[in-house]
């Protein structure tokens, strides 16, 4: 599929970083400096710049990946990313706690947008904050109202996944 951009969404283990950098055009789920360093090494070996999003855990759920909003690891990642020449930080990504009512996601989307604005205002070298990936089939309208630049609408297109 020429022209298609393949995004890796979801938790990525560091031992799979090299393969991910080979297959995907972007990685939307960087959640540690160690993972970022592995992706940077892989991208360097392939002679490419790999766009990435930092995954933020806005709801505190143990079952979800990502860095908590106010974690020291987030600051460590932001500082460390400035030295990684083969990664291009494009913004932030989150998956909020599921709520039946799409309005229930609004406070979480707002938290991510505010964090993006705060980081952008710092004007950190090599850190760009033009992408805000949040919202899925059931809440994408609210996500867009809160500033999302990328929504994931697979269920709206393909239907619910069959249960095993």
Secondary structure, DSSP 8 states (H G I E B T S, - for coil): -TT---EE-S---GGGHHHHHHH-SEEEEE--HHHHHHHHHHHHHHT--EEEEEEEESS--TTS-SEETT-HHHHHHHHHHTT-TTEEEEEEE------SSGGGGHHHHHHHHHHHHHHHHHT-TTEEEEEEEEEETTTHHHHHHTT-SEEE-HHHHH------
